[in-house]
């Protein structure tokens, strides 16, 4: 079958190639993948993986082989999935990491949800946000745009931080109460920071954190170190915290929640770029250059039978 594989010797370190079909474990279904989505982080670090690795985590398609252990969806079910080796004509994935796609949701839109949507949802769930002030940095990206929407749905006052004015497009409509470039104009403490930027901005954002507040470190788009002044992490009062995020266990129920939000019109998939997977190099470079505000979705060529 065809798949997008890692090749450090080509631009972007990704290309279409041929690999063996996946061998499913008893607790896995096999999907015929129809659409995949790219995330900037996995594109940026593709070259660090072994050559020939089938890359990617986000996919949507149709179950063509049910799990041998009897769990999960039946053959013929449309699902979204999160798991390794997603960028291929077929994907084997645990039944705990898939969710049925509601009939109201286009499969291409469903493919845009898993990594970015799950990251936003799970980081926002780390504390109560109803009536709280939530700062989302890198708000124009995939995780950022989902975080803005979900924080607004959760009753938060949402501050969307972007890198430049043109990146502000659409964020107010998604639920942002304030849109700022960098941290300019944020003059009151915030209760939760979803940080996608890192670097000097992270150190500055820490100073804005209210007593008892928290930072969830999701990404590091700045590619710069964060330097904290001596004693800047010391605080008398309710503890301020900074946490890494990487919990991707048993995501099926949370993925189903996000798809239900899409079906109900409460969440936008924010697909800003779509094309054939033959254009993977073009899409990957557009993400790296920050020319895409939101998600990039690729249509997968069906396998010949």
HUZIVEN-V809059 format. One record per residue. N is the residue number from 1. RES is the residue in one letter. OMEGA is omega in whole degrees, 0 to 359 (none if undefined). Layout:
BEGIN
<<N/RES/OMEGA> <N/RES/OMEGA>>
END
This chain:
BEGIN
<<1/X/177> <2/X/181> <3/X/172> <4/X/185> <5/X/178> <6/X/175> <7/X/184> <8/X/185> <9/X/179> <10/X/179> <11/X/181> <12/X/176> <13/X/179> <14/X/176> <15/X/172> <16/X/179> <17/X/179> <18/X/180> <19/X/177> <20/X/176> <21/X/183> <22/X/174> <23/X/187> <24/X/170> <25/X/182> <26/X/182> <27/X/181> <28/X/168> <29/X/174> <30/X/179> <31/X/161> <32/X/187> <33/X/178> <34/X/182> <35/X/175> <36/X/173> <37/X/182> <38/X/174> <39/X/188> <40/X/182> <41/X/182> <42/X/174> <43/X/183> <44/X/185> <45/X/181> <46/X/184> <47/X/179> <48/X/180> <49/X/181> <50/X/177> <51/X/180> <52/X/179> <53/X/172> <54/X/189> <55/X/171> <56/X/183> <57/X/187> <58/X/179> <59/X/169> <60/X/182> <61/X/186> <62/X/178> <63/X/177> <64/X/175> <65/X/180> <66/X/180> <67/X/182> <68/X/182> <69/X/176> <70/X/179> <71/X/171> <72/X/186> <73/X/180> <74/X/174> <75/X/179> <76/X/181> <77/X/173> <78/X/182> <79/X/165> <80/X/186> <81/X/175> <82/X/180> <83/X/182> <84/X/177> <85/X/185> <86/X/187> <87/X/183> <88/X/179> <89/X/173> <90/X/183> <91/X/172> <92/X/186> <93/X/181> <94/X/180> <95/X/177> <96/X/184> <97/X/178> <98/X/175> <99/X/179> <100/X/180> <101/X/177> <102/X/184> <103/X/181> <104/X/187> <105/X/176> <106/X/181> <107/X/179> <108/X/177> <109/X/179> <110/X/180> <111/X/182> <112/X/192> <113/X/200> <114/X/188> <115/X/184> <116/X/181> <117/X/180> <118/X/178> <119/X/180> <120/X/182> <121/X/186> <122/X/177> <123/X/178> <124/X/180> <125/X/183> <126/X/177> <127/X/178> <128/X/180> <129/X/180> <130/X/181> <131/X/181> <132/X/178> <133/X/183> <134/X/177> <135/X/177> <136/X/177> <137/X/186> <138/X/190> <139/X/181> <140/X/181> <141/X/183> <142/X/178> <143/X/183> <144/X/183> <145/X/174> <146/X/181> <147/X/177> <148/X/182> <149/X/184> <150/X/177> <151/X/177> <152/X/177> <153/X/181> <154/X/176> <155/X/180> <156/X/166> <157/X/192> <158/X/175> <159/X/181> <160/X/179> <161/X/182> <162/X/182> <163/X/180> <164/X/185> <165/X/180> <166/X/181> <167/X/183> <168/X/188> <169/X/173> <170/X/186> <171/X/176> <172/X/179> <173/X/179> <174/X/176> <175/X/179> <176/X/177> <177/X/175> <178/X/174> <179/X/185> <180/X/173> <181/X/188> <182/X/177> <183/X/183> <184/X/177> <185/X/177> <186/X/188> <187/X/176> <188/X/180> <189/X/176> <190/X/185> <191/X/181> <192/X/177> <193/X/170> <194/X/190> <195/X/177> <196/X/191> <197/X/183> <198/X/176> <199/X/181> <200/X/181> <201/X/177> <202/X/179> <203/X/179> <204/X/180> <205/X/178> <206/X/181> <207/X/180> <208/X/187> <209/X/180> <210/X/174> <211/X/182> <212/X/182> <213/X/182> <214/X/173> <215/X/172> <216/X/180> <217/X/183> <218/X/183> <219/X/182> <220/X/187> <221/X/182> <222/X/185> <223/X/178> <224/X/177> <225/X/173> <226/X/181> <227/X/180> <228/X/178> <229/X/178> <230/X/178> <231/X/180> <232/X/177> <233/X/178> <234/X/183> <235/X/175> <236/X/183> <237/X/178> <238/X/188> <239/X/168> <240/X/186> <241/X/174> <242/X/188> <243/X/170> <244/X/176> <245/X/177> <246/X/182> <247/X/181> <248/X/180> <249/X/171> <250/X/187> <251/X/185> <252/X/181> <253/X/179> <254/X/176> <255/X/177> <256/X/178> <257/X/180> <258/X/179> <259/X/176> <260/X/175> <261/X/177> <262/X/183> <263/X/182> <264/X/181> <265/X/180> <266/X/183> <267/X/176> <268/X/180> <269/X/176> <270/X/175> <271/X/184> <272/X/180> <273/X/177> <274/X/179> <275/X/179> <276/X/177> <277/X/171> <278/X/182> <279/X/185> <280/X/180> <281/X/179> <282/X/181> <283/X/181> <284/X/181> <285/X/178> <286/X/176> <287/X/181> <288/X/180> <289/X/181> <290/X/175> <291/X/178> <292/X/175> <293/X/184> <294/X/189> <295/X/173> <296/X/181> <297/X/179> <298/X/177> <299/X/185> <300/X/177> <301/X/181> <302/X/176> <303/X/176> <304/X/184> <305/X/none>>
END
